[in-house]
């Protein structure tokens, strides 16, 4: 993760996610499949590392093999043709999103760490049972322990969804989105980003001055970003290694402020879809973050 300060001096914890090599692989329609969705792939994969069913699937749609595939439900007016690339332009500063990932595994843990139990007394005759969870069964009836009892066991490696994270800024030069808050997952893991589903977050997204682009964002620079792109082009011409000073739009519920942040990207992979996306967590040499937690 990283941090940024707005014009009022308030500090915001940010997670940086990179959208890299996202592409629409398959389109499912109501007429053919009974529902509307997009299958999005992320990160190119060598053909020799694919099995035969995977190769036939990608060949059928004329797409380069991908490491990760994920299906996102979309409305019929947001369907994109096969092969359409997806990038950070599909997200808008101020937009709320939900992020899904696999939490970090903790191994076999006791009841106190796993479930937050208080534990037993530390003194007064308690003999080697200080961190024990206590009784787990019953008496003669039912004579067994109920399924689902909170006990010691494997902790972590669960699918977690963090809802209502705000898109704090978008870097169209390096394909990076900055989310306000933390996301689940270990380094180098993938995350899935979609539009927020909670009603008040959805209504907020609908009221944005610039709503999320549908079906896709223009490749040309927006007027307010032309100076930023020119600066980035100058940095590349000077031989700077993926360094750009990008204007991040900081959007709050009550006010919108603008600030400039330096972002250094030295690799990393993410997956993102239309209003939804897959993100790979963790970059080497980067501050931590991006739909992934670095």
C-alpha positions in Angstrom: 0.0 0.0 0.0 0.9 3.6 -0.2 -0.4 7.0 1.0 -1.4 10.3 -0.4 -2.4 13.7 1.1 -5.1 15.9 -0.2 -5.1 19.8 -0.2 -6.5 19.8 3.3 -3.6 17.8 4.6 -5.6 14.7 5.3 -3.8 11.4 4.7 -5.4 8.6 2.7 -4.2 5.0 2.7 -4.3 3.8 -0.9 -3.9 0.5 -2.6 -2.5 0.6 -6.2 -3.8 -1.8 -8.7 -2.4 -2.3 -12.2 -4.6 -3.3 -15.1 -2.4 -5.3 -17.5 -3.3 -7.3 -20.6 -7.0 -7.6 -19.9 -9.0 -8.7 -22.8 -12.5 -10.0 -23.6 -12.2 -13.7 -24.4 -15.8 -14.9 -24.7 -19.2 -13.2 -24.9 -22.4 -14.8 -23.5 -25.8 -13.5 -24.6 -29.3 -13.9 -23.4 -30.4 -15.5 -26.7 -27.7 -18.2 -26.6 -26.8 -18.7 -23.0 -29.8 -17.3 -21.1 -27.8 -14.5 -19.5 -25.5 -11.7 -20.5 -21.8 -11.8 -19.3 -18.2 -11.3 -20.4 -15.4 -13.7 -19.9 -12.3 -11.7 -19.3 -8.7 -13.0 -19.4 -5.6 -11.5 -17.9 -1.8 -11.9 -18.5 -0.6 -13.6 -21.7 0.4 -17.2 -21.4 2.7 -19.3 -23.5 0.9 -21.8 -25.7 3.2 -24.6 -24.7 2.0 -24.2 -21.1 -1.7 -24.7 -22.0 -3.5 -28.0 -22.2 -5.5 -29.0 -25.3 -8.9 -27.8 -24.1 -7.5 -24.4 -23.2 -5.8 -24.0 -26.6 -9.0 -24.9 -28.4 -11.0 -22.5 -26.3 -8.7 -19.5 -27.1 -8.3 -20.5 -30.8 -12.1 -20.6 -31.2 -12.3 -16.9 -30.2 -9.0 -15.8 -31.7 -7.5 -14.6 -28.5 -4.0 -15.0 -27.1 -4.0 -17.6 -24.2 -4.4 -16.0 -20.8 -3.3 -17.1 -17.3 -6.5 -16.3 -15.6 -10.1 -16.3 -16.8 -13.1 -14.9 -15.0 -16.7 -14.3 -15.9 -18.5 -11.0 -15.1 -22.2 -10.4 -15.4 -23.0 -7.3 -17.4 -26.1 -5.6 -18.8 -26.9 -6.2 -22.5 -25.9 -2.6 -23.4 -22.4 -3.2 -21.9 -21.5 -6.2 -24.0 -18.1 -5.9 -25.7 -16.9 -7.9 -28.8 -14.4 -10.6 -28.4 -10.8 -9.4 -28.3 -11.6 -6.0 -26.9 -8.7 -4.8 -24.6 -9.7 -3.4 -21.2 -7.6 -0.9 -19.3 -7.7 1.6 -16.4 -9.9 4.0 -18.4 -12.9 1.9 -17.5 -12.7 3.3 -13.9 -13.5 6.9 -12.9 -12.2 8.8 -9.9 -14.9 8.8 -7.2 -16.5 5.6 -8.4 -17.2 2.8 -5.8 -16.1 -0.7 -6.5 -16.2 -4.2 -4.8 -12.9 -6.2 -4.7 -12.9 -10.0 -4.4 -9.8 -12.1 -3.7 -8.4 -15.0 -1.7 -7.2 -14.0 1.7 -3.7 -14.7 3.0 -3.4 -18.2 4.5 -2.5 -18.5 8.2 -2.2 -22.2 8.5 -3.5 -24.2 11.5 -4.4 -21.7 14.3 -6.0 -21.9 17.7 -9.5 -20.7 18.6 -8.3 -17.5 20.1 -6.5 -16.3 17.0 -8.9 -17.8 14.5 -12.2 -16.6 16.1 -11.1 -14.0 18.6 -12.0 -16.0 21.7 -11.1 -14.4 25.1 -9.4 -17.5 26.4 -9.4 -18.7 30.0 -7.9 -17.3 33.2 -4.2 -16.9 33.5 -3.9 -17.8 37.2 -5.8 -19.4 40.1 -5.3 -23.0 39.3 -5.8 -22.9 35.6 -3.3 -25.6 34.6 -2.1 -25.3 31.0 -5.5 -24.3 29.6 -4.9 -20.6 29.3 -5.6 -20.5 25.5 -8.0 -23.4 25.3 -11.4 -22.7 23.8 -13.2 -24.6 26.6 -16.1 -27.1 26.3 -17.2 -28.0 22.7 -19.8 -30.6 23.3 -23.0 -31.2 25.3 -24.5 -33.7 27.7 -26.2 -36.9 26.9 -28.4 -35.1 24.5 -27.4 -34.7 21.7 -24.1 -36.4 22.8 -22.1 -34.9 20.0 -20.6 -31.6 18.8 -22.7 -29.6 16.4 -21.3 -29.0 12.9 -19.9 -25.6 12.4 -18.7 -25.2 16.0 -16.0 -22.5 16.2 -12.9 -24.4 17.0 -9.2 -24.5 16.1 -8.4 -25.4 12.5 -7.1 -24.0 9.2 -7.3 -20.2 9.0 -7.2 -18.1 5.8 -7.3 -19.0 2.1 -11.0 -17.9 2.0 -12.7 -15.9 -0.7 -13.2 -12.4 0.7 -15.1 -9.5 -0.9 -14.4 -6.0 0.3 -17.3 -3.8 -0.6 -17.5 -0.1 -1.2 -13.9 0.9 -2.0 -13.6 4.3 -3.6 -11.4 4.8 -6.7 -9.2 7.6 -5.5 -7.3 8.2 -8.7 -6.6 6.8 -12.2 -3.2 6.8 -13.9 -4.0 6.2 -17.6 -0.3 6.3 -18.5 0.8 3.3 -16.4 -2.7 1.7 -16.3 -3.0 2.0 -12.5 -6.0 2.6 -10.3 -5.7 3.8 -6.7 -8.3 2.5 -4.3 -8.9 4.0 -0.9 -8.5 1.2 1.6 -7.1 -2.3 1.7 -7.8 -5.4 -0.4 -7.6 -9.1 0.3 -4.9 -11.4 -1.0 -1.2 -12.2 -1.0 1.5 -10.7 -3.2 1.3 -11.8 -6.8 -2.4 -12.9 -6.4 -5.3 -11.9 -8.6 -8.2 -9.8 -7.6 -11.6 -9.3 -9.2 -13.0 -5.7 -9.4 -16.6 -5.0 -10.2 -19.0 -2.1 -9.8 -20.3 -1.7 -6.2 -23.6 -3.4 -5.7 -24.8 -1.7 -2.5 -27.6 0.7 -3.2 -26.1 3.9 -1.9 -22.8 3.2 -3.6 -24.6 2.4 -6.9 -26.6 5.6 -6.7 -23.4 7.5 -6.0 -21.8 6.1 -9.2 -24.9 7.1 -11.1 -24.6 10.7 -10.0 -20.9 11.1 -11.0 -20.2 14.0 -13.4 -18.4 11.5 -15.7 -20.0 8.1 -15.3 -18.0 4.9 -16.0 -17.6 4.6 -19.8 -19.9 2.1 -21.6 -19.0 0.1 -23.5 -15.4 1.3 -23.6 -13.3 4.3 -23.0 -11.8 6.4 -25.9 -8.1 5.9 -26.6 -7.6 9.6 -27.1 -6.6 11.8 -24.2 -9.3 13.8 -22.5 -8.8 17.6 -22.6 -8.0 17.9 -18.9 -5.4 15.1 -19.2 -3.5 16.3 -22.3 -1.0 18.2 -20.2 -0.4 15.0 -18.1 0.1 12.8 -21.2 2.5 15.4 -22.6 4.5 15.4 -19.4 4.6 11.5 -19.4 5.7 11.6 -23.1 8.5 14.0 -22.1 9.6 11.7 -19.3 9.8 8.7 -21.6 11.8 10.7 -24.2 14.2 11.6 -21.5 14.8 7.9 -20.8 12.9 7.8 -17.5 11.9 4.3 -16.7 8.1 4.1 -16.4 8.1 7.3 -14.4 5.3 9.8 -14.9 3.8 12.6 -12.9 0.1 11.9 -13.1 -2.7 14.1 -12.0 -4.9 12.0 -9.7 -8.4 13.3 -9.1 -9.2 13.0 -5.5 -13.0 12.8 -5.1 -14.7 12.9 -1.8 -18.4 12.8 -1.0 -18.6 16.5 -0.3 -15.8 18.0 -2.4 -13.4 17.3 -5.2 -9.7 18.2 -5.0 -6.9 17.7 -7.4 -3.3 16.7 -6.5 -0.3 15.4 -8.3 1.3 12.1 -7.3 4.4 10.3 -8.5 3.8 6.7 -9.4 6.6 4.2 -10.1 5.7 1.0 -11.9 8.3 -1.6 -12.4 6.2 -4.5 -13.5 3.3 -6.3 -11.9 0.1 -7.7 -13.4 -3.6 -7.1 -12.9 -6.8 -8.1 -14.4 -9.7 -5.8 -14.8 -13.1 -6.0 -16.6 -15.9 -3.6 -17.6 -17.0 -2.2 -14.3 -15.5 -5.4 -13.0 -12.1 -6.8 -13.3 -9.4 -9.2 -12.2 -6.4 -7.8 -10.5 -3.0 -9.3 -9.7 -1.8 -8.4 -6.3 1.8 -7.4 -5.6 4.6 -5.8 -7.6 8.3 -6.1 -7.1 9.9 -2.7 -6.5 6.6 -0.9 -6.1 5.0 0.7 -3.1 2.3 -2.0 -2.5 -1.1 -2.1 -4.0 -3.2 -2.1 -7.1 -6.2 -4.2 -6.9 -3.5 -6.2 -5.5 -1.8 -5.4 -2.3 1.9 -4.9 -2.9 
